[in-house]
Amino acid sequence: MFLLFIIIELIIAFNFRSIRCSVFKAPPYMWLTVSIFSQFILTAVVLQIPAVREAFSVTMPTLHTVGRILHSVRLF
């Protein structure tokens, strides 16, 4: 659930760049793109380091769980 919420919130932030244009026609906004990629890196750090993972009470997702997450956000 932790990973699902993070991915969905980042996709929502990326989709709200423009009201008039679609996500594919909107001009890229450098700082938003940098912040989204940095959040992916920080999420990977939280998932990879056992002490941090235990502090946040997060379990490592399995391949089946990642597949369900990607299916739920329609990326797979």
C-alpha positions in Angstrom: 0.0 0.0 0.0 2.9 2.4 0.8 4.3 2.0 -2.7 0.9 2.3 -4.3 0.1 5.6 -2.6 3.4 7.1 -3.5 3.1 6.1 -7.2 -0.5 7.4 -7.5 0.3 10.7 -5.8 3.3 11.3 -8.1 1.2 10.5 -11.2 -1.5 12.9 -10.0 1.1 15.7 -9.5 2.5 15.1 -12.9 -1.0 15.1 -14.5 -2.0 18.5 -12.9 0.7 20.5 -14.8 -1.8 22.1 -17.1 -5.5 22.5 -17.2 -5.7 23.2 -20.9 -3.3 20.6 -22.3 -3.1 16.9 -21.9 -0.3 15.3 -20.1 1.4 14.5 -23.4 1.0 18.1 -24.9 1.9 20.1 -21.8 5.4 21.6 -21.8 7.8 19.8 -19.4 8.3 21.6 -16.1 11.9 20.9 -15.0 11.5 21.3 -11.2 8.5 19.1 -11.1 10.3 16.4 -13.1 13.3 16.6 -10.8 11.2 16.4 -7.7 9.3 13.3 -9.0 12.5 11.5 -9.8 14.0 12.4 -6.5 10.9 11.0 -4.8 11.4 7.7 -6.7 15.0 7.6 -5.5 14.0 8.4 -1.8 11.3 5.7 -2.0 13.9 3.2 -3.3 16.1 4.2 -0.4 13.3 3.6 2.1 12.6 0.1 0.5 16.3 -1.0 0.3 17.8 0.0 3.6 16.5 -2.5 6.3 16.8 0.0 9.2 14.8 2.7 7.5 12.3 0.1 6.3 11.8 -1.1 9.8 11.5 2.5 11.1 8.7 3.1 8.6 7.2 -0.4 9.1 7.3 -1.1 5.4 7.7 -4.5 4.0 9.6 -5.2 0.7 7.0 -5.6 -2.1 7.1 -8.9 -4.0 6.9 -9.1 -7.8 3.3 -10.1 -7.6 2.5 -7.0 -5.5 4.4 -4.7 -7.9 2.5 -6.3 -10.8 -0.8 -5.5 -9.1 0.3 -1.9 -8.4 1.2 -1.4 -12.0 -2.0 -2.9 -13.1 -4.0 -0.7 -10.8 -2.4 2.5 -12.1 -2.7 1.2 -15.7 1.0 1.2 -16.5 1.2 -2.5 -17.2 
